Amino acid sequence: MPEAAGFDLVISGGDVGHPARPRTWPRTWRRRTWRRRQRRGPAGHRADPGPPAGRPAGGGHPARGRRRRHALLQRAGRADLWTAIRRDRRPARRRALGHPGPPSTGRTSGTHRPVAQQPRHPRPPADPCRLPDARPRWGPAAGRGDGRPAGERGGAGARGPRVLLDPGRGRRPAQAHRPGALGRRPVNVTIWGSRGSIASAGPETDGYGGNTACVTVEAPGEVILILDAGSGLRRAGKMLAGDGRIIHLLITHLHMDHIQGLGFFRPLFEAGREVHIWGPPSTTESLRTRLGRYLSPPLFPIRLRDVEAALTLHDAQTDAWRLGPFEVRAATIIHPGATIGYRIVSGGHTLAYLPDHEPALGGTLAAAEWTSGHDLAAGADLLIHDGQYTPQEYAVRVGWGHSTVGHAAALADQAGVRRLLLFHHEPDHDDGTIDGMVAEAKALRRGGTVDGAAEGMRLAV
């Protein structure tokens, strides 16, 4: 590309077959280029204007040559922050927030101020009503100092014992921590039916109720447990209709007084409602086949396969398994037919459910390792246990699979149960008779409390 005289550039080119047309650069560009070359001199380099006033030649670092400011910081007008980076090697953001750094030497370079004189912005005050995060924090016990070492407090003595601070309410001392205390959540138990063998309605049973076995267990979450499906399940189903929670129905055995409420359980007829039924395993037939004998003609007009809920049936496991906030374990206990009891743990609370159980089997309780149901009941906060017979009634009904109140009290003491709830009341017993049996069990217990399960009772485990 030849250069014409007077800095006129002529470019020859064009398509083949067309004459070349000369092109000249604009006059303004030529004038500006000439002025730049005049300022730079014959070597083509810009003349050195010399050091600025008040600064030695070579800048503040003679060994490194002339100091050059960062172009970005220079354009932003942040020379003070740039100086902070150069002096103590800390990021400008930390300097602006007032984080401590190495002590300043007080040296200056030119017109720059010492680091100690740089403007600092104080950190925003912390919210006095909330900690930075929700993790547990430890602080001093109330009345035992302020948490600082004794030397900083100006007095002698060691720091007091630490207590856990409530993470959501600032630095206010809360109850001292003990293992498992933070994990305890409320577990609510409701009795919907406490009668055994057959429903028994009438004025003489109004106190304890006449519906057969059904208990609900609730904890925070989207899962609810139901223990057995006796006639009390009908009223429980009315309470649960439409609430959307996942239902796990744990059946101990398939005698009629424990399954007769299934056909009247409203959630089974809610389209898409998730319902799980757990029951004792069998080596010959599935749980669906065995339950289908009741939920089918001629005993019932609707078959199990006709329910609208999303129903799943399971064999109860011998190892512990998780159902929402609950840890559940099942084990075989003494009662005619395939029968299991349940141990339920949630939020640090333990419930044992053995509604039909004969641990003595005609005699007295054996050693703990040989006693039926001991492992399920060990250390439970609440034991719901069979207490159907008086000693006179049991003498002629040994092997029927039920207990006296004395057997229930002995098992509760042997297993270290805190609270015993007598359950599965004899259908022929009126309220006065059951009151007397509860009083007898209270007299027999060596520790813990005894109550009689009554329909409508609500307990916090």
C-alpha positions, 0 to 999 in steps of 0.5 A: 500500500504506497504512501503518497506525498503529503501523507496522502495514501492512495489505495488501488484495487477493485473488482476485475474488469473495473478501473482502479479508483484512488482513495484519499484519507480525510484531511482531519486525520492527516493533520492529527497524525502530523501533530502526533509525530511532531510531539514524539520526535524523530525516534517515534517515542513520547518525550519524557515530561519529567517527574511531577512536582514534589516527587523524586525522579523514579517515583516512590520505588527507585528500584522498581522504576517510575510508579504507575497507578492502576488505570481502573482505580485511577479512573474511579477516583479511588487513590486512597484505596489503592494506597491501602492495597500497596501499603499493607497488602489487604484488600480495599474492601476489608479496609473499608469495613474496618478490619484490623491489619498490620500497624502503619509505619506512618511513611508517606510517598508524595502527597499520599496520606499514611495508612493510619489516616485513611478514612474508615467506615465502621461496621454496621451494628449487629442486630441485638435480637438475633445471632448471625446464624442458627447454629447453637452458641455457647456462652457464660452461665447466668450470674457467673461472669460475662464470658471473658477471661478473668484477666480481661474482666479485671478480677480473679477467678475462672470462667463459669460453666457454659450454657447453650444460647437460644439461637433465635433470640440473641445472646440470652442464656437458655436451659443448660444443654443435656444429651438429647434435649434439643432433639425432643419434639412433642408426640401426641397420642389420642385414644379412639377405642380402648375396648377389647374383643367386641364393641360394648356401647351403653351407659355403663361404659360411657366413662371408658368408651365402647369402641374397639382398639384404635390409637393415633400417634402424631408428631410434627410432619406430614405423616400420622400413625394409626395403631390398629383398625378397630371400630374406633377407626371410624371416628378417627377417619372423620378427623383425618378426612381431607387433611392430606397427610400420609397415613400409616396404619399399623395392625398388630393382628387380624382378629375382627376387633382390630380390623372391623373399622377398615370399611368405614375409614373415610381416607380409603375412599379419597381419590389419590390419598396415600395410605399404607397398611402394615401387618404381621407377616405370614409364610403362606399368604400375603397381607392383602389376601388375608385382609381381603377375606373381611373386605369382600362379600359376604362379610362386606359389600366392597372389596379391598381392590375397590377403594379409591385411595393409593393403598399399599400393603406391607409386611411389618419388618423385624428391623427398625424402619423409618416412617416420616419422623417416626422410627418403628420396630415390630416384634412377635409377642404371645397371643393366639395367631400371628401377632406383633407389638410395636415400639415407636420412637420420635423426638426422643420419646418412646411409645410401646404398644402391646394391646393383646398380650399374655406375657405370664402365660399361666404363671409369673413373669420370667427373667427379662431376656425371656419375657415376651414384649420386654425389648419393645417396652424397655425404657418406654415413656408410655406403655399401652398394654393389655389389662383385660382380666381380673385374677379370677377371670384369668384363672379360667382363661389361661392361654386366651392371649390376655393379661391381668392388671398385675401382669401389666404392672409387673412388665412395666416395672421390669422394663422400666416404663415411666407410664402404664396405660391399661388397654383392651378392657373386657366388654363386660366390665363397666366403668366402676369395675375398670376403676377398681382394676386401675387402682389395683395396678397403681398399688402393685407398681413399684415406680411410675404411674398407671392410668386406664385408657379412655376413649377420647383421651389425649396424651403428650408423650 
